[in-house]
Amino acid sequence: MVARVKGTLTINEKARGPRLGLEIAKWMLGRPSVLGLQPAMGHIFWKSDEALDFPDLQVTFTPASYKQGYIGLLDDFPGMTCGAYQQRPESRGHVRITSASPLAQPVVNPNYLGDPRDQLVAMAGFRLVRKLFAAPAMARFVEKEELPGPAVQSESEILDFVRQYGFSVYHLIGTCKMGPATDRTAVVDDHLRIHGLENIRVVDASVMPTMPSGNTQAPTYMIAEKAADMILESRH
C-alpha cells in the first residue's frame, strides 16, 4: 500500500534535484545519507489471527514510493510504502517441462493465492497495513491513501487488489531439499550429501525442505556453518 505524505520529507524528494546533491555530499563525508539506505527500513512480524502460536506475516516499510509498472523509479510526490507478506503459504504451483529439448522454456505456474487459507492471510495483512497507516503516530503524516485508495473495502475488492499488485519477494529455497532417501522428492540427506552419489554435497538455501518464517540470509549462514563442521568432521 502507498500513502501520500505530508509534513515531512521522504526519499522521493531527497533522491532528486538539489536535495540529491546534498545527499551525495553527506555520503562522501561519511554522514547519514539516503544513498546508504536499504529499500526496507522497518520490519514487523505479526499474526493474521491472534489464535496462532507464531507470526505468519512479515510487514516491511519504507519512506518512499514507486511509480506503478517501473522498478526503482520513485514517485513524483512525497510517499511511503508498506506491504505485508505471508510467511508460510499453503498454495502449491508447479514447474513442468514442455519437451525433451533442454532449450525449451518450462511452464511455470506459482498458483499464488490458490489455497483459500492464503487468501485469508493476504486480506488480514492488507487490513493490518491499513491499520498501521491509520494509527495516530502515522496518520499525522498521511495526506491520503494513494494505492489502492479508500474505495477498496470489501473482501472481493481487497483480493482483486492483491492479485493485481502482489508479488513474490524472491526468497527462493527447496530445489534440493533435505530428507531421507525414502522420500523421492529429497535430494540430500541430513549431512547435505546427495543421495546416490559420493563426495558431493549441496550447501545453500536450496536444501531447506520448507520455507522459514522470515528472510533466508541468516538460515543460509547457519547451513554453511553447520556444513563446514560436518565436512571437517568427515575428514578425521
C-alpha positions as CSV (number, residue, x, y, z in Angstrom):
1,M,0.0,0.0,0.0
2,V,1.1,3.5,-0.8
3,A,0.3,6.7,1.1
4,R,0.9,10.3,0.0
5,V,2.9,12.0,2.7
6,K,2.5,15.4,4.3
7,G,4.5,17.3,6.9
8,T,7.9,15.7,6.3
9,L,10.3,14.7,3.6
10,T,10.6,11.3,2.1
11,I,13.2,9.6,-0.1
12,N,11.2,10.6,-3.1
13,E,12.2,14.2,-2.6
14,K,15.7,13.6,-1.2
15,A,16.8,11.4,-4.2
16,R,16.3,14.1,-6.9
17,G,17.2,17.6,-7.7
18,P,19.3,19.8,-5.4
19,R,18.5,17.6,-2.4
20,L,20.2,14.7,-4.1
21,G,23.4,16.7,-4.4
22,L,23.2,17.4,-0.7
23,E,22.7,13.6,0.0
24,I,25.7,12.8,-2.2
25,A,27.9,15.3,-0.3
26,K,26.8,13.8,3.0
27,W,27.6,10.3,1.8
28,M,31.0,11.3,0.7
29,L,31.7,12.9,4.1
30,G,30.6,9.7,5.8
31,R,27.4,11.2,7.2
32,P,24.0,9.5,7.2
33,S,22.5,9.8,3.7
34,V,19.7,8.3,1.6
35,L,22.4,6.8,-0.6
36,G,23.3,4.4,2.3
37,L,19.7,3.2,2.9
38,Q,18.3,-0.1,2.1
39,P,14.8,-0.2,0.5
40,A,13.0,-1.7,3.5
41,M,13.6,0.5,6.6
42,G,11.2,-1.2,9.1
43,H,10.1,-4.8,9.6
44,I,7.3,-6.3,11.7
45,F,6.4,-9.9,12.3
46,W,2.8,-10.4,13.2
47,K,-0.1,-12.8,13.3
48,S,-3.0,-12.8,10.8
49,D,-5.0,-14.5,13.6
50,E,-4.4,-13.9,17.3
51,A,-5.1,-17.7,17.9
52,L,-1.9,-18.6,16.1
53,D,1.2,-19.6,18.2
54,F,3.6,-17.9,15.8
55,P,3.5,-14.9,13.5
56,D,2.6,-15.7,9.9
57,L,3.0,-12.2,8.4
58,Q,6.0,-10.1,7.7
59,V,5.5,-6.4,7.2
60,T,8.0,-4.1,5.6
61,F,8.0,-0.3,5.5
62,T,10.0,2.3,3.5
63,P,9.7,6.1,3.5
64,A,9.5,6.1,-0.3
65,S,7.1,5.0,-3.1
66,Y,7.5,3.9,-6.7
67,K,5.7,4.5,-10.0
68,Q,3.4,1.7,-10.9
69,G,5.0,-0.6,-13.5
70,Y,8.5,0.8,-13.1
71,I,11.1,-0.9,-10.9
72,G,13.0,1.5,-8.7
73,L,11.5,4.7,-10.3
74,L,10.3,7.0,-7.5
75,D,7.0,8.7,-7.5
76,D,6.9,12.5,-8.1
77,F,5.0,13.1,-4.9
78,P,6.1,12.5,-1.2
79,G,5.2,8.9,-0.5
80,M,5.7,5.9,1.8
81,T,5.1,2.2,1.2
82,C,4.1,-0.6,3.5
83,G,3.5,-4.2,2.5
84,A,2.6,-7.4,4.2
85,Y,3.9,-10.8,3.1
86,Q,2.7,-14.3,4.1
87,Q,5.4,-16.3,5.8
88,R,4.1,-19.9,5.2
89,P,1.9,-20.0,2.1
90,E,-0.2,-23.1,1.6
91,S,-0.7,-22.8,-2.2
92,R,1.4,-25.0,-4.4
93,G,2.2,-24.4,-8.0
94,H,4.3,-26.3,-10.5
95,V,7.2,-26.1,-12.9
96,R,6.8,-28.5,-15.9
97,I,8.9,-29.4,-18.9
98,T,7.3,-28.9,-22.3
99,S,9.5,-31.1,-24.4
100,A,12.7,-33.3,-24.4
101,S,14.7,-30.4,-25.5
102,P,16.8,-28.7,-22.8
103,L,16.4,-25.4,-24.6
104,A,12.6,-25.4,-24.4
105,Q,11.1,-23.0,-21.8
106,P,9.3,-24.7,-18.9
107,V,5.8,-23.9,-17.9
108,V,5.8,-22.1,-14.5
109,N,2.7,-21.6,-12.5
110,P,3.2,-20.4,-8.9
111,N,-0.5,-20.6,-8.2
112,Y,-0.4,-17.7,-5.8
113,L,-3.5,-17.5,-3.6
114,G,-4.7,-20.8,-4.9
115,D,-5.4,-22.0,-1.4
116,P,-8.3,-20.2,0.4
117,R,-6.2,-20.1,3.6
118,D,-3.7,-17.9,1.8
119,Q,-6.5,-15.6,0.7
120,L,-7.5,-15.0,4.3
121,V,-3.9,-14.3,5.4
122,A,-3.5,-11.8,2.5
123,M,-6.6,-9.9,3.5
124,A,-5.5,-9.9,7.1
125,G,-2.1,-8.5,6.1
126,F,-3.8,-5.8,4.0
127,R,-6.0,-4.7,6.9
128,L,-3.0,-4.7,9.2
129,V,-1.1,-2.3,6.9
130,R,-4.2,0.0,6.6
131,K,-4.5,-0.1,10.4
132,L,-0.8,1.0,10.8
133,F,-1.3,3.9,8.4
134,A,-4.4,5.0,10.5
135,A,-2.5,4.8,13.8
136,P,-2.1,8.3,15.4
137,A,1.8,8.2,15.1
138,M,1.5,7.6,11.4
139,A,-1.8,9.2,10.5
140,R,-0.4,12.7,11.0
141,F,1.9,12.1,8.1
142,V,-0.7,10.6,5.8
143,E,-2.4,13.0,3.4
144,K,-4.3,10.2,1.7
145,E,-4.1,6.6,0.8
146,E,-2.8,6.6,-2.8
147,L,-2.8,2.9,-3.5
148,P,-5.2,1.2,-3.6
149,G,-7.3,4.0,-2.2
150,P,-10.2,4.1,0.3
151,A,-12.7,2.8,-2.2
152,V,-11.2,-0.7,-1.8
153,Q,-13.1,-2.2,1.2
154,S,-14.9,-5.5,0.6
155,E,-13.2,-8.9,0.6
156,S,-13.5,-9.2,-3.2
157,E,-12.1,-5.8,-3.7
158,I,-9.1,-6.5,-1.5
159,L,-8.4,-9.8,-3.1
160,D,-8.6,-8.2,-6.6
161,F,-6.0,-5.6,-5.5
162,V,-3.7,-8.3,-4.0
163,R,-4.0,-10.4,-7.2
164,Q,-3.2,-7.4,-9.4
165,Y,-0.4,-5.8,-7.4
166,G,1.0,-8.7,-5.2
167,F,4.4,-10.2,-6.0
168,S,6.9,-12.6,-4.6
169,V,9.9,-11.4,-2.5
170,Y,12.1,-13.9,-4.3
171,H,13.5,-15.8,-1.2
172,L,14.0,-19.0,-3.2
173,I,14.6,-22.3,-1.5
174,G,13.9,-26.0,-1.7
175,T,15.1,-27.2,-5.1
176,C,17.5,-29.7,-3.5
177,K,15.5,-30.3,-0.3
178,M,16.9,-32.3,2.6
179,G,15.1,-35.5,3.6
180,P,15.5,-39.3,3.9
181,A,16.4,-41.5,0.9
182,T,12.8,-42.9,1.1
183,D,11.5,-39.5,0.1
184,R,11.5,-39.4,-3.7
185,T,11.5,-35.6,-3.6
186,A,14.5,-35.3,-1.3
187,V,17.9,-34.6,-2.9
188,V,20.3,-34.5,0.1
189,D,20.5,-36.3,3.4
190,D,20.8,-34.7,6.9
191,H,24.6,-34.3,6.2
192,L,23.8,-32.5,2.9
193,R,25.2,-35.4,0.8
194,I,23.4,-36.0,-2.4
195,H,21.5,-39.3,-2.3
196,G,23.2,-42.0,-4.5
197,L,26.4,-40.1,-5.1
198,E,29.7,-39.9,-3.2
199,N,31.9,-36.9,-2.2
200,I,29.4,-34.2,-3.3
201,R,27.2,-32.0,-1.1
202,V,24.8,-29.1,-1.6
203,V,25.3,-26.2,0.8
204,D,22.9,-23.4,0.2
205,A,19.3,-22.3,0.7
206,S,18.1,-25.0,-1.8
207,V,18.4,-27.7,0.9
208,M,15.7,-26.1,3.0
209,P,12.7,-28.6,2.9
210,T,10.2,-25.9,4.0
211,M,10.1,-22.1,3.9
212,P,11.5,-20.5,7.1
213,S,9.3,-17.8,8.7
214,G,11.4,-14.9,7.6
215,N,14.3,-13.9,5.4
216,T,16.6,-16.6,4.2
217,Q,20.0,-15.0,4.8
218,A,20.5,-16.0,8.4
219,P,19.4,-19.6,7.9
220,T,21.7,-19.9,5.0
221,Y,24.6,-18.7,7.1
222,M,23.7,-21.4,9.7
223,I,23.6,-24.1,7.0
224,A,27.0,-23.1,5.8
225,E,28.5,-23.1,9.3
226,K,27.0,-26.5,10.1
227,A,28.1,-27.9,6.8
228,A,31.6,-26.7,7.3
229,D,31.7,-28.5,10.7
230,M,30.3,-31.8,9.1
231,I,32.8,-31.7,6.3
232,L,35.7,-31.2,8.7
233,E,34.5,-34.0,10.9
234,S,34.2,-36.4,8.0
235,R,37.9,-35.9,7.2
236,H,39.1,-37.0,10.7
